[in-house]
Amino acid sequence: MHSTNSFIYTVIERIRGYLDDPDLDAKYSDDFLIRHIIMPSMVNVNSRINNSMSNPVVSRLRISLVEDQQYYQLPPTVGEIWNVCKFETETGKITEDYKPRNHYSPDGPSWSLQGSQLSVLPLPKGSKDIDVLYTHNGDLLLHYGTSTTGNGALASDLVTFTLDSSPTIGAIDKRPNAYAGAVLRVLSGNVVEERIIDSSSSSKESSVIEVTVRTAFDYHTPGEDITYEIAPSGFQPMYEAISASGALKLASYKKITGTHFQMIQMQYKDALKSAADHYANMQMRMPKHLAKDTIDNRDNIRFLLH
């Protein structure tokens, strides 16, 4: 682990270690590695793990339907849609669930996905708020920076955090709500804290981006300079799988020997298996099974009574 406890710097060090690549006078800079090696490797590893996860982060986006409007833009990081529904914030219950139908249904498709947009047919005949529940695809811009008191840092509510507009390394993802479902890791101070990001803001009037986390910070307070990163949660097999995947990608640039490539590939497979096994079995109170007590099961007694 890097001395800063940073995922980004840890992965950079491990990639260079795999390939015996020097830090000084390196052909590929740290920033190049983040943008062109680590980010795509992270998405690849996440995609291989997501389908077996028992603890996926499910984000919720509220969309206001407009009369006679068919298309609505979704966040760029939508991986899988779990529900399009009416979610009662006060109770946490789904009171209405809108099931998609096929394109040729006599009643219309209800809702469907067209690229990064939600299509609603028949057209809405009035205004209505609906909620989209989805998982993150992991395709976001990583960065490491310091949010200072002059730049906003942590707000008094302990859940609103202003990102560094000029991060030390990496890039700011300016796409609307791109960081929802990602992890904010605070590295400064005596305690490293990780929080899932609930939403992120973007504005054409300002380059400042604020993120709101789901739960308040416990060990950090407003008014302090905070070093942080946007990165996956801290789990060594995940770090190692991304590092090895990145090393394999960079190895194709450097044209290493086949034997060396296979050795890194073995490390990648080993770490990926450990990460996948861990995430697949976290929710062991409800292990993998075919669920029958669902709103889609017409034999469900509660469905019949309703």
C-alpha atoms as one frame of an Amber mdcrd trajectory, in Angstrom:
protein
   0.000   0.000   0.000   1.290   3.483  -0.836   2.282   5.614   2.164  -0.645
   8.001   1.490  -3.199   5.137   1.687  -4.279   6.225  -1.779  -5.759   3.706
  -4.200  -4.474   5.735  -7.152  -0.862   5.946  -6.015  -0.913   2.320  -4.833
  -1.995   1.103  -8.273   0.565   3.339 -10.026   3.371   1.914  -7.869   2.276
  -1.677  -8.455   1.983  -1.219 -12.226   5.507   0.202 -12.357   6.710  -2.595
 -10.068   5.253  -5.298 -12.315   7.082  -3.853 -15.309  10.233  -2.645 -13.523
   9.395   0.834 -14.769  11.313   3.729 -13.114   9.511   6.568 -11.365  12.043
   9.167 -12.510  12.330   9.958 -16.207   9.573   7.450 -16.894   8.319   7.232
 -20.457   4.727   7.234 -19.219   3.813   9.817 -16.559   1.601   9.122 -13.556
  -1.150  11.219 -15.115  -0.925   9.212 -18.351  -1.220   5.983 -16.380  -4.372
   7.209 -14.625  -6.125   8.440 -17.758  -5.178   5.703 -20.211  -4.246   2.636
 -18.154  -5.879   2.650 -14.715  -9.305   4.033 -15.667 -10.054   1.480 -18.429
  -8.558  -1.308 -16.312 -10.810  -0.330 -13.407 -13.894  -0.473 -15.634 -12.851
  -3.884 -16.986 -12.349  -5.332 -13.505 -15.615  -3.828 -12.229 -17.566  -5.273
 -15.154 -16.264  -8.765 -14.373 -17.232  -8.492 -10.721 -20.519  -6.554 -10.869
 -22.667  -9.430 -12.121 -21.738 -11.612  -9.142 -21.839  -8.938  -6.429 -24.180
  -9.464  -3.497 -23.628  -5.889  -2.276 -24.058  -3.588  -5.294 -24.478   0.141
  -4.714 -27.927   1.107  -6.001 -28.352   4.787  -6.811 -31.677   6.565  -7.126
 -32.397   9.316  -9.645 -35.644  11.301  -9.588 -36.972  12.303 -12.998 -39.839
  14.733 -13.537 -41.975  13.562 -16.441 -43.206  16.333 -18.716 -46.457  16.172
 -20.632 -45.968  14.796 -24.173 -42.179  14.419 -23.716 -40.767  11.009 -24.609
 -37.017  11.178 -23.855 -35.206  11.829 -20.558 -31.439  11.903 -20.087 -29.886
   9.400 -17.691 -26.525   9.756 -15.888 -23.548   8.611 -17.982 -22.588   5.947
 -15.450 -25.788   3.878 -15.480 -24.833   0.205 -15.512 -28.077  -1.702 -14.910
 -31.613  -0.427 -14.355 -33.243  -2.175 -11.397 -36.522  -0.270 -11.227 -38.436
   2.580 -12.771 -40.892   3.289 -10.016 -42.567   5.634  -7.589 -40.370   5.747
  -4.485 -41.758   7.249  -1.295 -38.880   9.067   0.381 -40.749   9.289   3.678
 -41.263   5.538   4.062 -38.595   4.083   1.777 -41.238   1.975   0.005 -41.809
   1.475  -3.706 -45.507   2.232  -4.129 -45.692   1.932  -7.928 -43.497  -0.198
 -10.165 -43.509   0.394 -13.907 -42.617  -2.740 -15.836 -41.164  -2.399 -19.323
 -43.065  -4.124 -22.092 -41.941  -5.224 -25.517 -41.876  -2.796 -28.417 -44.937
  -4.383 -30.040 -47.132  -4.479 -26.946 -50.675  -3.182 -27.693 -50.327  -0.909
 -24.668 -46.942   0.438 -25.753 -43.513  -0.362 -24.288 -44.124   1.623 -21.050
 -40.444   2.534 -20.736 -37.325   1.445 -22.550 -33.650   2.347 -22.777 -32.340
   4.011 -25.914 -28.627   4.604 -25.505 -28.230   6.854 -22.471 -31.850   7.988
 -22.504 -35.049   6.750 -20.934 -37.923   6.534 -23.428 -41.490   6.740 -22.086
 -44.360   5.556 -24.313 -47.266   6.167 -24.394 -46.378   9.824 -23.897 -47.044
  11.212 -20.405 -50.313  13.100 -20.154 -49.330  15.244 -17.232 -46.412  15.946
 -14.912 -45.240  13.232 -12.546 -42.108  12.363 -10.585 -40.669   8.884 -11.072
 -37.504   7.296  -9.717 -34.880   5.273 -11.557 -32.898   2.811  -9.426 -29.646
   1.755 -11.056 -26.157   0.437 -10.413 -22.917   2.182 -11.391 -20.878   0.934
 -14.360 -17.590   2.201 -12.878 -16.809   4.404 -15.888 -15.734   7.649 -14.232
 -12.729   9.963 -14.091 -10.530   9.287 -11.064  -8.594  11.997  -9.314  -6.579
  12.815  -6.201  -6.562  16.309  -4.757  -6.853  18.622  -1.765 -10.053  20.534
  -1.126  -9.113  23.646   0.856 -11.177  25.856   3.105 -11.120  28.574   0.463
 -12.478  26.104  -2.074 -15.368  24.953   0.076 -14.051  21.624   1.403 -16.488
  19.935   3.798 -19.721  21.822   4.487 -21.283  22.233   7.908 -23.805  19.465
   7.192 -20.859  16.994   7.024 -22.248  15.371   3.858 -21.616  18.049   1.195
 -18.059  18.101  -0.151 -16.540  20.457  -2.731 -14.077  18.802  -5.097 -10.694
  20.295  -5.902 -11.123  22.103  -9.239  -7.423  21.524 -10.032  -6.627  18.061
  -8.651  -3.046  16.966  -8.039  -3.467  14.053 -10.412  -6.252  12.680 -12.576
  -9.258  14.568 -13.916 -12.583  16.018 -12.815 -15.621  14.266 -14.288 -17.883
  17.136 -15.354 -20.737  14.984 -16.600 -23.950  15.485 -14.590 -24.220  13.085
 -11.651 -21.186  11.142 -12.890 -19.933  10.430  -9.365 -23.223   9.061  -7.972
 -22.497   5.568  -6.657 -18.716   6.103  -6.553 -16.619   6.314  -3.377 -15.077
   9.431  -1.826 -12.022   8.490   0.244 -10.721  11.116   2.698  -7.016  10.469
   3.255  -5.841  13.348   5.468  -5.960  13.303   9.252  -5.563  10.336  11.575
  -8.460   8.314  10.120  -9.157   7.326   6.503 -12.895   7.528   5.827 -14.810
   6.162   2.838 -18.271   7.341   1.893 -20.574   6.388  -0.976 -21.497   9.414
  -3.077 -25.238   9.934  -3.407 -25.161  12.679  -6.062 -22.848  15.153  -7.754
 -23.598  18.544  -9.252 -22.414  20.194 -12.473 -23.171  23.726 -13.631 -22.411
  25.778 -16.729 -22.053  28.870 -14.525 -19.281  27.417 -12.325 -16.448  24.906
 -12.542 -17.031  23.961  -8.901 -18.454  20.466  -8.435 -20.072  19.394  -5.186
 -20.785  15.831  -4.160 -23.185  14.701  -1.470 -22.368  11.531   0.431 -24.954
   9.206   1.935 -23.703   9.312   5.520 -21.947  12.100   7.399 -18.213  12.051
   8.069 -17.268  11.104  11.619 -13.625  12.165  11.917 -13.382  15.243   9.682
 -14.836  18.674  10.249 -15.644  21.826   8.262 -12.853  24.373   8.012  -9.960
  21.958   7.466  -8.005  21.261   4.300  -8.850  17.737   3.194  -6.826  15.465
   0.929  -9.068  12.961  -0.794  -9.568  10.813  -3.866 -12.438   9.478  -5.944
 -11.697   5.770  -6.216 -13.013   2.249  -5.520 -13.445   1.195  -1.899 -10.376
  -0.039  -0.077 -10.017  -3.766  -0.670  -6.650  -5.294  -1.528  -7.690  -7.968
  -4.081  -9.594  -5.274  -6.010  -6.535  -3.001  -5.954  -4.326  -5.875  -7.062
  -6.650  -6.965  -9.883  -6.748  -3.421 -11.272  -2.964  -3.099 -10.897  -2.285
  -6.353 -12.734  -4.848  -5.506 -15.414  -3.156  -2.132 -15.884   0.260  -3.769
 -16.040  -0.983  -6.096 -18.790  -2.322  -3.137 -20.726   0.913  -1.173 -20.361
   2.895  -4.313 -21.169   1.409  -4.294 -24.663   2.857  -0.786 -25.097   6.285
  -1.898 -23.879   6.312  -5.227 -25.769   7.521  -7.404 -22.883   8.298 -11.104
 -23.249   5.537 -13.696 -23.358   6.764 -15.369 -20.154   6.676 -12.090 -18.220
   3.207 -11.345 -19.609   1.896 -14.739 -18.477   3.279 -14.243 -14.968   1.386
 -10.947 -14.627  -1.702 -12.563 -16.112  -1.618 -15.272 -13.426  -1.486 -12.595
 -10.718  -4.425 -10.815 -12.366  -6.572 -13.970 -12.448  -5.700 -14.810  -8.840
  -6.627 -11.344  -7.537  -9.783 -11.171  -9.656 -10.959 -14.541  -8.288 -10.375
 -13.383  -4.693 -12.271 -10.123  -5.269 -15.170 -11.827  -7.055 -15.509 -14.523
  -4.364 -15.497 -11.903  -1.625 -18.178  -9.687  -3.165 -20.338 -12.637  -4.244
 -20.632 -13.909  -0.671 -20.909 -10.762   1.448 -24.701 -10.961   1.845 -24.844
 -14.443   3.326 -28.074 -13.870   5.271 -29.676 -14.116   1.827 -27.272 -16.256
  -0.221 -27.615 -16.677  -3.977 -31.000 -18.195  -4.787 -33.987 -17.850  -7.091
 -36.283 -15.392  -5.305 -40.015 -16.137  -5.527 -41.392 -13.466  -3.223 -41.246
 -10.679  -5.806 -43.618  -8.212  -7.425 -43.075 -10.006 -10.744 -44.330 -13.367
  -9.462 -48.058 -13.590 -10.216 -48.330 -16.636  -7.939 -47.209 -14.540  -5.000
 -50.016 -14.655  -2.428 -49.548 -10.968  -1.599 -49.903 -10.150  -5.301 -53.151
 -12.166  -5.488 -54.582 -10.497  -2.362 -53.716  -7.082  -3.757
